[in-house]
Amino acid sequence: MNVMTPSEIKNNCIVLKTKSFKSTRIITNEYNSLLSIHDTTIHKDEVLELCYRNNEEYVYIIEGEGEIYDYNTQEHYKLEPNTIYHVRKNDKHRLKAITNIRGICIFTPACRGDIEHDEYGSY
């Protein structure tokens, strides 16, 4: 068993800040190869075009309001607290933050802590 205290998390996590979001990478592939856990806030009015080629992502929305658009099905889904969404590999999608929207993101396999989206919105 391994337990991480709040101070250990704070001292060992990687924080990535961009114009569109802030992502605190709590668990990364340096710690666990199976999954990574990120606490991410997308800033109000930001729109992200994403398509993960190498990872699946599960997101649990903690706060805020937004929308996710699935290019495969052409469906829009409302994002609000207690909503969970799952994006499979190569699922092109668009995230729109109506307010600041915060979610706990779980990627499998795990991501590097310093990785940023490429020009295709992928890791």
N, CA, C and O atoms as a GROMACS GRO file, in nm:
protein
  492
    1MET      N    1   0.085  -0.117   0.000
    1MET     CA    2   0.000   0.000   0.000
    1MET      C    3   0.089   0.123   0.000
    1MET      O    4   0.198   0.124   0.057
    2ASN      N    5   0.041   0.226  -0.065
    2ASN     CA    6   0.111   0.353  -0.065
    2ASN      C    7   0.009   0.463  -0.041
    2ASN      O    8  -0.096   0.466  -0.105
    3VAL      N    9   0.038   0.552   0.050
    3VAL     CA   10  -0.049   0.664   0.081
    3VAL      C   11   0.030   0.792   0.056
    3VAL      O   12   0.143   0.806   0.100
    4MET      N   13  -0.032   0.885  -0.017
    4MET     CA   14   0.031   1.014  -0.043
    4MET      C   15  -0.043   1.121   0.035
    4MET      O   16  -0.163   1.139   0.018
    5THR      N   17   0.028   1.191   0.120
    5THR     CA   18  -0.033   1.299   0.198
    5THR      C   19  -0.048   1.422   0.109
    5THR      O   20   0.018   1.431   0.005
    6PRO      N   21  -0.133   1.517   0.148
    6PRO     CA   22  -0.145   1.640   0.070
    6PRO      C   23  -0.010   1.709   0.046
    6PRO      O   24   0.014   1.760  -0.064
    7SER      N   25   0.076   1.712   0.146
    7SER     CA   26   0.205   1.778   0.127
    7SER      C   27   0.293   1.700   0.029
    7SER      O   28   0.368   1.761  -0.048
    8GLU      N   29   0.286   1.567   0.031
    8GLU     CA   30   0.362   1.487  -0.066
    8GLU      C   31   0.311   1.509  -0.207
    8GLU      O   32   0.389   1.519  -0.302
    9ILE      N   33   0.180   1.515  -0.221
    9ILE     CA   34   0.122   1.542  -0.353
    9ILE      C   35   0.170   1.678  -0.402
    9ILE      O   36   0.216   1.690  -0.516
   10LYS      N   37   0.159   1.779  -0.317
   10LYS     CA   38   0.200   1.914  -0.356
   10LYS      C   39   0.347   1.920  -0.395
   10LYS      O   40   0.383   1.986  -0.492
   11ASN      N   41   0.431   1.850  -0.321
   11ASN     CA   42   0.575   1.854  -0.347
   11ASN      C   43   0.619   1.769  -0.465
   11ASN      O   44   0.727   1.792  -0.520
   12ASN      N   45   0.538   1.671  -0.506
   12ASN     CA   46   0.579   1.579  -0.611
   12ASN      C   47   0.503   1.594  -0.742
   12ASN      O   48   0.542   1.534  -0.842
   13CYS      N   49   0.396   1.670  -0.743
   13CYS     CA   50   0.318   1.683  -0.865
   13CYS      C   51   0.386   1.779  -0.963
   13CYS      O   52   0.476   1.855  -0.927
   14ILE      N   53   0.340   1.774  -1.086
   14ILE     CA   54   0.387   1.865  -1.190
   14ILE      C   55   0.268   1.951  -1.229
   14ILE      O   56   0.160   1.899  -1.256
   15VAL      N   57   0.286   2.083  -1.232
   15VAL     CA   58   0.178   2.175  -1.269
   15VAL      C   59   0.210   2.232  -1.406
   15VAL      O   60   0.316   2.292  -1.427
   16LEU      N   61   0.116   2.214  -1.499
   16LEU     CA   62   0.130   2.267  -1.634
   16LEU      C   63   0.024   2.376  -1.652
   16LEU      O   64  -0.095   2.351  -1.634
   17LYS      N   65   0.069   2.496  -1.687
   17LYS     CA   66  -0.023   2.608  -1.711
   17LYS      C   67  -0.010   2.652  -1.855
   17LYS      O   68   0.100   2.674  -1.906
   18THR      N   69  -0.125   2.666  -1.922
   18THR     CA   70  -0.130   2.720  -2.058
   18THR      C   71  -0.233   2.833  -2.058
   18THR      O   72  -0.293   2.864  -1.956
   19LYS      N   73  -0.252   2.893  -2.173
   19LYS     CA   74  -0.353   2.998  -2.188
   19LYS      C   75  -0.493   2.942  -2.160
   19LYS      O   76  -0.579   3.012  -2.107
   20SER      N   77  -0.515   2.816  -2.194
   20SER     CA   78  -0.648   2.756  -2.187
   20SER      C   79  -0.678   2.681  -2.059
   20SER      O   80  -0.795   2.671  -2.020
   21PHE      N   81  -0.575   2.629  -1.992
   21PHE     CA   82  -0.602   2.545  -1.876
   21PHE      C   83  -0.483   2.539  -1.781
   21PHE      O   84  -0.371   2.578  -1.814
   22LYS      N   85  -0.513   2.489  -1.661
   22LYS     CA   86  -0.411   2.456  -1.562
   22LYS      C   87  -0.432   2.310  -1.525
   22LYS      O   88  -0.544   2.270  -1.491
   23SER      N   89  -0.326   2.231  -1.531
   23SER     CA   90  -0.337   2.089  -1.503
   23SER      C   91  -0.232   2.048  -1.401
   23SER      O   92  -0.112   2.062  -1.425
   24THR      N   93  -0.278   1.998  -1.288
   24THR     CA   94  -0.188   1.946  -1.185
   24THR      C   95  -0.180   1.795  -1.205
   24THR      O   96  -0.277   1.723  -1.183
   25ARG      N   97  -0.063   1.749  -1.247
   25ARG     CA   98  -0.041   1.607  -1.274
   25ARG      C   99   0.000   1.540  -1.143
   25ARG      O  100   0.116   1.548  -1.102
   26ILE      N  101  -0.094   1.474  -1.080
   26ILE     CA  102  -0.075   1.416  -0.948
   26ILE      C  103  -0.002   1.282  -0.955
   26ILE      O  104   0.096   1.260  -0.885
   27ILE      N  105  -0.051   1.194  -1.041
   27ILE     CA  106   0.012   1.064  -1.065
   27ILE      C  107   0.048   1.060  -1.213
   27ILE      O  108  -0.037   1.087  -1.298
   28THR      N  109   0.172   1.027  -1.245
   28THR     CA  110   0.216   1.021  -1.385
   28THR      C  111   0.287   0.888  -1.409
   28THR      O  112   0.296   0.804  -1.320
   29ASN      N  113   0.337   0.870  -1.531
   29ASN     CA  114   0.401   0.743  -1.564
   29ASN      C  115   0.530   0.719  -1.486
   29ASN      O  116   0.578   0.606  -1.481
   30GLU      N  117   0.586   0.823  -1.427
   30GLU     CA  118   0.704   0.804  -1.344
   30GLU      C  119   0.668   0.729  -1.215
   30GLU      O  120   0.754   0.667  -1.152
   31TYR      N  121   0.541   0.734  -1.179
   31TYR     CA  122   0.493   0.673  -1.054
   31TYR      C  123   0.419   0.542  -1.082
   31TYR      O  124   0.428   0.446  -1.005
   32ASN      N  125   0.345   0.540  -1.194
   32ASN     CA  126   0.258   0.427  -1.224
   32ASN      C  127   0.241   0.418  -1.375
   32ASN      O  128   0.200   0.517  -1.436
   33SER      N  129   0.270   0.305  -1.436
   33SER     CA  130   0.260   0.294  -1.582
   33SER      C  131   0.118   0.269  -1.631
   33SER      O  132   0.090   0.286  -1.750
   34LEU      N  133   0.028   0.229  -1.542
   34LEU     CA  134  -0.107   0.194  -1.584
   34LEU      C  135  -0.197   0.314  -1.608
   34LEU      O  136  -0.276   0.316  -1.703
   35LEU      N  137  -0.185   0.416  -1.522
   35LEU     CA  138  -0.274   0.531  -1.535
   35LEU      C  139  -0.209   0.655  -1.478
   35LEU      O  140  -0.116   0.648  -1.397
   36SER      N  141  -0.259   0.768  -1.522
   36SER     CA  142  -0.217   0.895  -1.461
   36SER      C  143  -0.342   0.970  -1.417
   36SER      O  144  -0.450   0.952  -1.474
   37ILE      N  145  -0.325   1.053  -1.316
   37ILE     CA  146  -0.436   1.131  -1.260
   37ILE      C  147  -0.398   1.277  -1.263
   37ILE      O  148  -0.294   1.318  -1.211
   38HIS      N  149  -0.484   1.357  -1.326
   38HIS     CA  150  -0.462   1.500  -1.338
   38HIS      C  151  -0.583   1.574  -1.280
   38HIS      O  152  -0.696   1.532  -1.301
   39ASP      N  153  -0.559   1.682  -1.209
   39ASP     CA  154  -0.663   1.772  -1.161
   39ASP      C  155  -0.655   1.894  -1.252
   39ASP      O  156  -0.562   1.974  -1.241
   40THR      N  157  -0.752   1.908  -1.342
   40THR     CA  158  -0.742   2.008  -1.450
   40THR      C  159  -0.858   2.106  -1.445
   40THR      O  160  -0.973   2.068  -1.427
   41THR      N  161  -0.824   2.234  -1.462
   41THR     CA  162  -0.924   2.340  -1.476
   41THR      C  163  -0.908   2.403  -1.614
   41THR      O  164  -0.801   2.452  -1.649
   42ILE      N  165  -1.016   2.400  -1.691
   42ILE     CA  166  -1.019   2.468  -1.820
   42ILE      C  167  -1.082   2.604  -1.795
   42ILE      O  168  -1.188   2.614  -1.733
   43HIS      N  169  -1.015   2.708  -1.843
   43HIS     CA  170  -1.058   2.844  -1.814
   43HIS      C  171  -1.185   2.882  -1.892
   43HIS      O  172  -1.207   2.836  -2.004
   44LYS      N  173  -1.265   2.966  -1.830
   44LYS     CA  174  -1.392   3.014  -1.886
   44LYS      C  175  -1.372   3.061  -2.030
   44LYS      O  176  -1.276   3.130  -2.063
   45ASP      N  177  -1.466   3.022  -2.115
   45ASP     CA  178  -1.474   3.059  -2.257
   45ASP      C  179  -1.367   2.995  -2.345
   45ASP      O  180  -1.359   3.027  -2.463
   46GLU      N  181  -1.286   2.908  -2.290
   46GLU     CA  182  -1.185   2.840  -2.372
   46GLU      C  183  -1.248   2.720  -2.444
   46GLU      O  184  -1.339   2.656  -2.393
   47VAL      N  185  -1.197   2.693  -2.563
   47VAL     CA  186  -1.240   2.579  -2.643
   47VAL      C  187  -1.116   2.498  -2.680
   47VAL      O  188  -1.019   2.553  -2.731
   48LEU      N  189  -1.121   2.369  -2.653
   48LEU     CA  190  -1.008   2.280  -2.683
   48LEU      C  191  -1.052   2.175  -2.784
   48LEU      O  192  -1.151   2.106  -2.762
   49GLU      N  193  -0.978   2.163  -2.893
   49GLU     CA  194  -0.999   2.058  -2.992
   49GLU      C  195  -0.901   1.946  -2.958
   49GLU      O  196  -0.780   1.967  -2.960
   50LEU      N  197  -0.953   1.827  -2.928
   50LEU     CA  198  -0.869   1.719  -2.878
   50LEU      C  199  -0.896   1.587  -2.950
   50LEU      O  200  -1.007   1.562  -2.997
   51CYS      N  201  -0.793   1.505  -2.959
   51CYS     CA  202  -0.805   1.370  -3.013
   51CYS      C  203  -0.683   1.292  -2.967
   51CYS      O  204  -0.576   1.303  -3.026
   52TYR      N  205  -0.699   1.214  -2.862
   52TYR     CA  206  -0.587   1.141  -2.804
   52TYR      C  207  -0.557   1.015  -2.885
   52TYR      O  208  -0.641   0.925  -2.895
   53ARG      N  209  -0.439   1.009  -2.943
   53ARG     CA  210  -0.400   0.894  -3.026
   53ARG      C  211  -0.350   0.776  -2.942
   53ARG      O  212  -0.361   0.661  -2.984
   54ASN      N  213  -0.296   0.805  -2.825
   54ASN     CA  214  -0.228   0.700  -2.748
   54ASN      C  215  -0.293   0.669  -2.613
   54ASN      O  216  -0.246   0.580  -2.542
   55ASN      N  217  -0.397   0.741  -2.578
   55ASN     CA  218  -0.455   0.726  -2.444
   55ASN      C  219  -0.607   0.725  -2.450
   55ASN      O  220  -0.668   0.780  -2.541
   56GLU      N  221  -0.665   0.662  -2.350
   56GLU     CA  222  -0.807   0.680  -2.321
   56GLU      C  223  -0.814   0.772  -2.201
   56GLU      O  224  -0.722   0.775  -2.118
   57GLU      N  225  -0.923   0.847  -2.191
   57GLU     CA  226  -0.938   0.942  -2.080
   57GLU      C  227  -1.076   0.928  -2.019
   57GLU      O  228  -1.177   0.918  -2.089
   58TYR      N  229  -1.078   0.929  -1.886
   58TYR     CA  230  -1.202   0.936  -1.808
   58TYR      C  231  -1.195   1.066  -1.730
   58TYR      O  232  -1.092   1.097  -1.670
   59VAL      N  233  -1.304   1.142  -1.728
   59VAL     CA  234  -1.305   1.269  -1.655
   59VAL      C  235  -1.429   1.275  -1.567
   59VAL      O  236  -1.541   1.251  -1.612
   60TYR      N  237  -1.406   1.308  -1.440
   60TYR     CA  238  -1.514   1.331  -1.343
   60TYR      C  239  -1.517   1.481  -1.318
   60TYR      O  240  -1.421   1.538  -1.265
   61ILE      N  241  -1.627   1.546  -1.356
   61ILE     CA  242  -1.641   1.690  -1.341
   61ILE      C  243  -1.673   1.723  -1.195
   61ILE      O  244  -1.769   1.670  -1.138
   62ILE      N  245  -1.591   1.810  -1.137
   62ILE     CA  246  -1.609   1.851  -0.997
   62ILE      C  247  -1.686   1.981  -0.987
   62ILE      O  248  -1.775   1.995  -0.902
   63GLU      N  249  -1.652   2.077  -1.073
   63GLU     CA  250  -1.720   2.206  -1.066
   63GLU      C  251  -1.718   2.274  -1.202
   63GLU      O  252  -1.635   2.245  -1.287
   64GLY      N  253  -1.814   2.364  -1.219
   64GLY     CA  254  -1.824   2.442  -1.341
   64GLY      C  255  -1.920   2.382  -1.441
   64GLY      O  256  -1.977   2.275  -1.421
   65GLU      N  257  -1.936   2.456  -1.552
   65GLU     CA  258  -2.025   2.412  -1.659
   65GLU      C  259  -1.952   2.422  -1.791
   65GLU      O  260  -1.873   2.512  -1.816
   66GLY      N  261  -1.982   2.324  -1.875
   66GLY     CA  262  -1.921   2.323  -2.007
   66GLY      C  263  -1.998   2.231  -2.098
   66GLY      O  264  -2.111   2.190  -2.070
   67GLU      N  265  -1.933   2.200  -2.210
   67GLU     CA  266  -1.995   2.117  -2.311
   67GLU      C  267  -1.886   2.035  -2.379
   67GLU      O  268  -1.774   2.082  -2.398
   68ILE      N  269  -1.920   1.913  -2.414
   68ILE     CA  270  -1.830   1.830  -2.494
   68ILE      C  271  -1.905   1.791  -2.621
   68ILE      O  272  -2.022   1.753  -2.616
   69TYR      N  273  -1.836   1.800  -2.734
   69TYR     CA  274  -1.893   1.764  -2.863
   69TYR      C  275  -1.816   1.644  -2.915
   69TYR      O  276  -1.693   1.645  -2.920
   70ASP      N  277  -1.889   1.540  -2.954
   70ASP     CA  278  -1.831   1.417  -3.010
   70ASP      C  279  -1.841   1.426  -3.162
   70ASP      O  280  -1.951   1.420  -3.218
   71TYR      N  281  -1.727   1.438  -3.229
   71TYR     CA  282  -1.728   1.449  -3.375
   71TYR      C  283  -1.777   1.321  -3.442
   71TYR      O  284  -1.833   1.327  -3.552
   72ASN      N  285  -1.757   1.206  -3.379
   72ASN     CA  286  -1.800   1.079  -3.440
   72ASN      C  287  -1.952   1.069  -3.448
   72ASN      O  288  -2.006   1.025  -3.549
   73THR      N  289  -2.020   1.108  -3.341
   73THR     CA  290  -2.167   1.096  -3.337
   73THR      C  291  -2.237   1.228  -3.364
   73THR      O  292  -2.359   1.232  -3.383
   74GLN      N  293  -2.161   1.337  -3.367
   74GLN     CA  294  -2.213   1.473  -3.385
   74GLN      C  295  -2.311   1.511  -3.274
   74GLN      O  296  -2.407   1.585  -3.296
   75GLU      N  297  -2.285   1.460  -3.154
   75GLU     CA  298  -2.369   1.491  -3.039
   75GLU      C  299  -2.298   1.585  -2.942
   75GLU      O  300  -2.176   1.578  -2.925
   76HIS      N  301  -2.378   1.674  -2.880
   76HIS     CA  302  -2.330   1.765  -2.776
   76HIS      C  303  -2.378   1.712  -2.641
   76HIS      O  304  -2.491   1.664  -2.630
   77TYR      N  305  -2.292   1.720  -2.540
   77TYR     CA  306  -2.329   1.678  -2.406
   77TYR      C  307  -2.295   1.789  -2.308
   77TYR      O  308  -2.189   1.851  -2.315
   78LYS      N  309  -2.387   1.814  -2.217
   78LYS     CA  310  -2.364   1.914  -2.113
   78LYS      C  311  -2.271   1.856  -2.007
   78LYS      O  312  -2.285   1.741  -1.967
   79LEU      N  313  -2.177   1.937  -1.962
   79LEU     CA  314  -2.086   1.898  -1.854
   79LEU      C  315  -2.118   1.983  -1.732
   79LEU      O  316  -2.121   2.106  -1.741
   80GLU      N  317  -2.140   1.918  -1.620
   80GLU     CA  318  -2.170   1.984  -1.494
   80GLU      C  319  -2.119   1.895  -1.382
   80GLU      O  320  -2.083   1.780  -1.408
   81PRO      N  321  -2.115   1.944  -1.259
   81PRO     CA  322  -2.064   1.862  -1.149
   81PRO      C  323  -2.132   1.725  -1.142
   81PRO      O  324  -2.253   1.711  -1.162
   82ASN      N  325  -2.050   1.625  -1.113
   82ASN     CA  326  -2.090   1.484  -1.100
   82ASN      C  327  -2.116   1.415  -1.233
   82ASN      O  328  -2.170   1.304  -1.235
   83THR      N  329  -2.077   1.478  -1.344
   83THR     CA  330  -2.083   1.414  -1.475
   83THR      C  331  -1.950   1.343  -1.499
   83THR      O  332  -1.844   1.394  -1.463
   84ILE      N  333  -1.957   1.227  -1.561
   84ILE     CA  334  -1.837   1.154  -1.602
   84ILE      C  335  -1.844   1.133  -1.753
   84ILE      O  336  -1.949   1.096  -1.806
   85TYR      N  337  -1.732   1.157  -1.820
   85TYR     CA  338  -1.727   1.120  -1.962
   85TYR      C  339  -1.600   1.040  -1.989
   85TYR      O  340  -1.500   1.053  -1.919
   86HIS      N  341  -1.608   0.958  -2.093
   86HIS     CA  342  -1.498   0.869  -2.131
   86HIS      C  343  -1.468   0.893  -2.279
   86HIS      O  344  -1.558   0.888  -2.363
   87VAL      N  345  -1.343   0.919  -2.309
   87VAL     CA  346  -1.298   0.939  -2.446
   87VAL      C  347  -1.203   0.825  -2.481
   87VAL      O  348  -1.103   0.803  -2.413
   88ARG      N  349  -1.236   0.752  -2.587
   88ARG     CA  350  -1.150   0.642  -2.631
   88ARG      C  351  -1.038   0.696  -2.720
   88ARG      O  352  -1.041   0.811  -2.763
   89LYS      N  353  -0.940   0.612  -2.747
   89LYS     CA  354  -0.832   0.651  -2.839
   89LYS      C  355  -0.894   0.693  -2.972
   89LYS      O  356  -0.985   0.628  -3.023
   90ASN      N  357  -0.843   0.801  -3.027
   90ASN     CA  358  -0.882   0.854  -3.158
   90ASN      C  359  -1.024   0.908  -3.164
   90ASN      O  360  -1.077   0.928  -3.273
   91ASP      N  361  -1.088   0.932  -3.049
   91ASP     CA  362  -1.220   0.998  -3.047
   91ASP      C  363  -1.197   1.149  -3.052
   91ASP      O  364  -1.162   1.211  -2.952
   92LYS      N  365  -1.218   1.207  -3.169
   92LYS     CA  366  -1.202   1.352  -3.181
   92LYS      C  367  -1.317   1.419  -3.108
   92LYS      O  368  -1.433   1.383  -3.126
   93HIS      N  369  -1.283   1.517  -3.024
   93HIS     CA  370  -1.386   1.585  -2.945
   93HIS      C  371  -1.346   1.730  -2.918
   93HIS      O  372  -1.229   1.767  -2.928
   94ARG      N  373  -1.446   1.809  -2.885
   94ARG     CA  374  -1.424   1.951  -2.855
   94ARG      C  375  -1.480   1.979  -2.716
   94ARG      O  376  -1.595   1.945  -2.686
   95LEU      N  377  -1.399   2.041  -2.633
   95LEU     CA  378  -1.442   2.083  -2.499
   95LEU      C  379  -1.459   2.234  -2.499
   95LEU      O  380  -1.373   2.307  -2.546
   96LYS      N  381  -1.571   2.278  -2.446
   96LYS     CA  382  -1.597   2.421  -2.433
   96LYS      C  383  -1.630   2.450  -2.287
   96LYS      O  384  -1.720   2.388  -2.229
   97ALA      N  385  -1.557   2.543  -2.228
   97ALA     CA  386  -1.581   2.581  -2.088
   97ALA      C  387  -1.672   2.703  -2.087
   97ALA      O  388  -1.633   2.811  -2.131
   98ILE      N  389  -1.793   2.688  -2.036
   98ILE     CA  390  -1.885   2.801  -2.022
   98ILE      C  391  -1.843   2.884  -1.902
   98ILE      O  392  -1.843   3.007  -1.906
   99THR      N  393  -1.808   2.815  -1.793
   99THR     CA  394  -1.746   2.877  -1.676
   99THR      C  395  -1.612   2.806  -1.660
   99THR      O  396  -1.582   2.715  -1.737
  100ASN      N  397  -1.531   2.846  -1.564
  100ASN     CA  398  -1.416   2.761  -1.532
  100ASN      C  399  -1.472   2.623  -1.500
  100ASN      O  400  -1.566   2.610  -1.422
  101ILE      N  401  -1.415   2.522  -1.560
  101ILE     CA  402  -1.463   2.386  -1.538
  101ILE      C  403  -1.347   2.301  -1.489
  101ILE      O  404  -1.240   2.297  -1.550
  102ARG      N  405  -1.369   2.233  -1.378
  102ARG     CA  406  -1.264   2.154  -1.314
  102ARG      C  407  -1.302   2.007  -1.314
  102ARG      O  408  -1.414   1.970  -1.280
  103GLY      N  409  -1.206   1.924  -1.352
  103GLY     CA  410  -1.230   1.780  -1.354
  103GLY      C  411  -1.109   1.701  -1.311
  103GLY      O  412  -0.995   1.747  -1.323
  104ILE      N  413  -1.134   1.582  -1.261
  104ILE     CA  414  -1.028   1.486  -1.232
  104ILE      C  415  -1.019   1.394  -1.353
  104ILE      O  416  -1.115   1.324  -1.386
  105CYS      N  417  -0.903   1.396  -1.417
  105CYS     CA  418  -0.882   1.322  -1.541
  105CYS      C  419  -0.796   1.199  -1.513
  105CYS      O  420  -0.693   1.208  -1.446
  106ILE      N  421  -0.839   1.086  -1.564
  106ILE     CA  422  -0.762   0.962  -1.551
  106ILE      C  423  -0.729   0.915  -1.693
  106ILE      O  424  -0.818   0.888  -1.773
  107PHE      N  425  -0.600   0.906  -1.720
  107PHE     CA  426  -0.553   0.861  -1.851
  107PHE      C  427  -0.495   0.721  -1.839
  107PHE      O  428  -0.426   0.689  -1.742
  108THR      N  429  -0.525   0.638  -1.939
  108THR     CA  430  -0.465   0.507  -1.946
  108THR      C  431  -0.420   0.481  -2.089
  108THR      O  432  -0.500   0.502  -2.181
  109PRO      N  433  -0.298   0.436  -2.113
  109PRO     CA  434  -0.192   0.422  -2.015
  109PRO      C  435  -0.151   0.558  -1.960
  109PRO      O  436  -0.197   0.662  -2.007
  110ALA      N  437  -0.065   0.556  -1.861
  110ALA     CA  438  -0.023   0.679  -1.794
  110ALA      C  439   0.051   0.773  -1.889
  110ALA      O  440   0.117   0.729  -1.984
  111CYS      N  441   0.039   0.903  -1.862
  111CYS     CA  442   0.108   1.008  -1.937
  111CYS      C  443   0.232   1.054  -1.861
  111CYS      O  444   0.242   1.038  -1.740
  112ARG      N  445   0.325   1.111  -1.935
  112ARG     CA  446   0.436   1.182  -1.870
  112ARG      C  447   0.380   1.308  -1.806
  112ARG      O  448   0.282   1.364  -1.855
  113GLY      N  449   0.439   1.352  -1.698
  113GLY     CA  450   0.390   1.469  -1.628
  113GLY      C  451   0.409   1.599  -1.702
  113GLY      O  452   0.332   1.693  -1.683
  114ASP      N  453   0.511   1.607  -1.788
  114ASP     CA  454   0.542   1.732  -1.856
  114ASP      C  455   0.484   1.739  -1.997
  114ASP      O  456   0.509   1.836  -2.069
  115ILE      N  457   0.407   1.639  -2.037
  115ILE     CA  458   0.358   1.633  -2.174
  115ILE      C  459   0.251   1.739  -2.199
  115ILE      O  460   0.169   1.768  -2.112
  116GLU      N  461   0.254   1.797  -2.320
  116GLU     CA  462   0.156   1.897  -2.362
  116GLU      C  463   0.086   1.849  -2.488
  116GLU      O  464   0.138   1.763  -2.559
  117HIS      N  465  -0.031   1.905  -2.516
  117HIS     CA  466  -0.104   1.870  -2.638
  117HIS      C  467  -0.021   1.911  -2.759
  117HIS      O  468   0.042   2.017  -2.761
  118ASP      N  469  -0.022   1.824  -2.861
  118ASP     CA  470   0.045   1.859  -2.986
  118ASP      C  471  -0.052   1.934  -3.077
  118ASP      O  472  -0.162   1.970  -3.034
  119GLU      N  473  -0.012   1.957  -3.202
  119GLU     CA  474  -0.096   2.034  -3.294
  119GLU      C  475  -0.227   1.964  -3.328
  119GLU      O  476  -0.318   2.027  -3.383
  120TYR      N  477  -0.239   1.835  -3.295
  120TYR     CA  478  -0.362   1.760  -3.321
  120TYR      C  479  -0.448   1.745  -3.196
  120TYR      O  480  -0.552   1.679  -3.199
  121GLY      N  481  -0.405   1.806  -3.084
  121GLY     CA  482  -0.478   1.793  -2.959
  121GLY      C  483  -0.457   1.659  -2.892
  121GLY      O  484  -0.543   1.611  -2.819
  122SER      N  485  -0.342   1.598  -2.918
  122SER     CA  486  -0.311   1.467  -2.863
  122SER      C  487  -0.189   1.474  -2.774
  122SER      O  488  -0.116   1.573  -2.774
  123TYR      N  489  -0.167   1.368  -2.699
  123TYR     CA  490  -0.043   1.350  -2.624
  123TYR      C  491   0.042   1.252  -2.700
  123TYR      O  492   0.153   1.219  -2.657
   0.00000   0.00000   0.00000
